[in-house]
Amino acid sequence: MSSTVAGLLTFEEFERLPDPPDGGRYELLEGELSLVPPPKRGHKKIQVKLARWCHRNLPAEWECSEAFGVRVGGTNYLIPDIAVFATARWDVEGDDGYFEGAPELAVEVLSPSNSARGIATKIALYFEHGAQECWIVDPLDKRVTVHSIDQGTRIYTGTTASITLARFGIDEPLPLSVIFS
């Protein structure tokens, strides 16, 4: 469960915060600070499986990172569970600052701390700041909802379903069994 600190923060105030306790992390959503606890085992397993699959299958034009923070807009610092960036963008960013803009693919694995409003706001911010796709992975229902900039929203369920990632140069679809096995 995440906890929210009272009052809105500027990004500069956010940057000055001490490290969160016990392996947690902070996100800043429209100036509202949330302390997000470390992921539980099932959540982390999904992150790791998706990251491994992406590392094996993404061509060199793409970079994949697990739980990587991005600054989107003036008062937002989000940490998608999986972020896929064009290598050209990845290589341009300096090492001493925050990554500016959304990843081309942002994946959020649902946790009990997520609110519907928070997820909807994150999706909107990702698209507003350059995302091509945003996935919401629901471990309880074993469902992946893919929001796409040009193909609307698609829902994948069942052990035989597969997600197409042609826009990222991957010819082989991602079977849901990889995520939920």
C-alpha positions as CSV (number, residue, x, y, z in Angstrom):
1,M,0.0,0.0,0.0
2,S,1.4,3.4,-0.8
3,S,1.1,6.4,1.4
4,T,0.6,10.0,0.3
5,V,2.3,13.0,1.9
6,A,0.0,16.0,2.5
7,G,0.4,19.0,0.1
8,L,1.6,19.4,-3.4
9,L,5.4,19.5,-4.1
10,T,7.4,21.1,-6.9
11,F,9.9,18.9,-8.7
12,E,12.7,20.8,-7.0
13,E,11.2,20.0,-3.6
14,F,10.9,16.4,-4.7
15,E,14.5,16.2,-5.7
16,R,15.6,17.3,-2.2
17,L,13.8,14.6,-0.3
18,P,15.9,12.0,1.5
19,D,15.9,8.5,0.3
20,P,12.7,6.6,1.3
21,P,12.8,4.0,4.1
22,D,13.0,0.2,3.7
23,G,13.6,-0.1,0.0
24,G,10.5,1.9,-0.9
25,R,10.5,4.6,-3.6
26,Y,8.8,7.9,-4.2
27,E,6.6,8.8,-7.2
28,L,5.4,12.3,-7.9
29,L,2.0,12.4,-9.6
30,E,0.7,15.9,-10.4
31,G,2.7,17.2,-7.5
32,E,1.3,14.6,-5.1
33,L,4.0,12.6,-3.4
34,S,3.5,8.8,-2.8
35,L,5.7,6.5,-1.0
36,V,5.5,3.2,-2.8
37,P,6.6,0.1,-0.9
38,P,9.0,-2.4,-2.4
39,P,7.3,-4.9,-4.8
40,K,6.1,-8.2,-3.4
41,R,7.5,-11.5,-4.8
42,G,4.7,-12.1,-7.4
43,H,4.9,-8.5,-8.7
44,K,8.7,-8.8,-9.0
45,K,8.5,-12.1,-10.8
46,I,6.3,-10.5,-13.5
47,Q,8.8,-7.6,-13.8
48,V,11.7,-10.0,-14.2
49,K,10.0,-12.2,-16.7
50,L,9.0,-9.3,-18.9
51,A,12.4,-7.7,-18.7
52,R,14.1,-11.0,-19.6
53,W,11.8,-11.5,-22.5
54,C,12.3,-7.9,-23.8
55,H,16.1,-8.2,-23.5
56,R,16.1,-11.4,-25.5
57,N,13.7,-10.2,-28.2
58,L,14.2,-6.4,-28.6
59,P,16.4,-5.4,-31.5
60,A,19.4,-3.1,-30.9
61,E,17.2,0.0,-31.6
62,W,15.5,-0.5,-28.3
63,E,16.5,-0.5,-24.6
64,C,14.6,-2.1,-21.8
65,S,14.8,-1.2,-18.1
66,E,13.1,-2.5,-15.0
67,A,11.6,0.0,-12.5
68,F,13.2,3.0,-14.2
69,G,12.1,6.5,-13.2
70,V,11.1,9.1,-15.8
71,R,10.2,12.8,-15.4
72,V,7.1,13.6,-17.4
73,G,5.9,17.2,-17.3
74,G,6.7,19.6,-14.5
75,T,5.4,17.8,-11.5
76,N,5.6,14.1,-12.3
77,Y,8.2,11.5,-11.6
78,L,6.9,8.0,-12.5
79,I,8.5,4.6,-12.2
80,P,7.0,2.2,-14.7
81,D,7.7,-1.4,-13.9
82,I,9.1,-2.0,-17.4
83,A,10.2,0.9,-19.7
84,V,11.2,0.4,-23.3
85,F,13.0,3.4,-24.9
86,A,14.3,4.0,-28.4
87,T,18.1,3.6,-28.1
88,A,18.6,7.0,-29.9
89,R,16.7,8.7,-27.0
90,W,18.4,6.6,-24.4
91,D,21.9,7.5,-25.6
92,V,21.1,11.2,-25.7
93,E,20.2,11.6,-22.1
94,G,22.9,12.7,-19.7
95,D,24.0,10.4,-16.8
96,D,23.5,13.0,-14.1
97,G,19.9,14.0,-14.7
98,Y,16.5,12.3,-14.9
99,F,15.2,10.8,-18.1
100,E,12.9,13.3,-19.6
101,G,9.7,12.1,-21.3
102,A,7.8,8.9,-21.3
103,P,9.2,5.6,-22.5
104,E,7.8,4.4,-25.8
105,L,6.4,1.5,-23.9
106,A,5.5,1.8,-20.3
107,V,4.3,-1.3,-18.4
108,E,2.6,-1.0,-15.0
109,V,2.0,-4.2,-13.0
110,L,-0.9,-3.7,-10.7
111,S,-0.5,-3.8,-6.9
112,P,-2.9,-3.3,-4.1
113,S,-1.6,0.2,-3.7
114,N,-2.7,1.3,-7.2
115,S,-5.9,3.3,-7.6
116,A,-8.0,3.4,-10.7
117,R,-7.6,7.2,-10.8
118,G,-3.8,6.9,-10.4
119,I,-3.4,4.4,-13.2
120,A,-5.7,6.4,-15.5
121,T,-3.6,9.5,-14.8
122,K,-0.3,7.7,-15.4
123,I,-1.6,6.4,-18.8
124,A,-2.7,9.9,-19.8
125,L,0.7,11.3,-18.8
126,Y,2.7,8.6,-20.6
127,F,0.8,9.3,-23.8
128,E,1.0,13.1,-23.4
129,H,4.8,12.8,-23.1
130,G,5.6,10.4,-25.9
131,A,4.5,6.8,-25.1
132,Q,3.3,4.7,-28.0
133,E,1.9,1.9,-25.8
134,C,1.0,1.5,-22.1
135,W,0.3,-1.9,-20.7
136,I,-1.5,-2.6,-17.5
137,V,-0.7,-6.1,-16.2
138,D,-3.2,-7.5,-13.7
139,P,-1.7,-10.4,-11.9
140,L,-4.9,-11.4,-10.1
141,D,-7.0,-11.7,-13.3
142,K,-4.1,-12.8,-15.4
143,R,-5.0,-10.0,-17.9
144,V,-2.9,-7.5,-19.9
145,T,-4.7,-4.3,-21.1
146,V,-2.7,-2.7,-23.9
147,H,-3.4,1.0,-24.5
148,S,-2.0,2.1,-27.9
149,I,-1.6,5.5,-29.4
150,D,-3.0,4.4,-32.7
151,Q,-4.8,1.1,-32.1
152,G,-7.1,1.9,-29.1
153,T,-7.3,-0.5,-26.2
154,R,-7.0,-4.3,-26.4
155,I,-7.4,-6.8,-23.6
156,Y,-5.5,-10.0,-23.6
157,T,-6.5,-13.0,-21.3
158,G,-6.2,-16.7,-21.4
159,T,-3.3,-19.0,-21.6
160,T,-3.2,-19.0,-25.4
161,A,-3.3,-15.2,-26.0
162,S,-0.3,-13.4,-27.3
163,I,0.6,-9.7,-27.6
164,T,2.1,-8.3,-30.8
165,L,5.0,-6.0,-30.5
166,A,5.7,-5.3,-34.2
167,R,6.1,-1.5,-33.5
168,F,9.1,-2.4,-31.4
169,G,10.7,-4.6,-34.2
170,I,9.7,-7.9,-32.6
171,D,8.1,-10.4,-35.0
172,E,7.4,-13.1,-32.4
173,P,4.4,-12.3,-30.3
174,L,4.7,-12.4,-26.5
175,P,2.6,-15.2,-25.1
176,L,0.7,-14.4,-21.9
177,S,2.0,-17.7,-20.5
178,V,5.5,-16.1,-20.3
179,I,4.1,-13.4,-18.0
180,F,1.8,-15.5,-15.8
181,S,3.5,-18.9,-15.7
